[in-house]
């Protein structure tokens, strides 16, 4: 993982790698937005529900393939393997961080 990514993004990725939903959620600002599969999940309660739903439905293994900064955005390529149709898949995660917390995460293929 690149050393130049924000601490909140690094903490989120490490927490997801360790399957620690609470620590991953702590990386988000209270009014953060996660956009995944065409839906927005706004605020930490909605983000927790989104994360819990994925964890309850699928067994996933995530591998960070690369990280980089582009202006204010942090871009992360992740390979996700699991018990879902089309596995494995490479996803691009685009993070926006403000005041040390993730304020937006967009996940796309």
Secondary structure, 3 states (H helix, E strand, C coil): CCCCCCHHHHHHHHHHHCCCHHHHHCCEEEEEEEEECCEEEECHHHHHHHHHHHHHHCCEEEEEEEEEEECCEEEEEEEEEECCCCCCEEEEEEEEEECCEEEEEEEEC
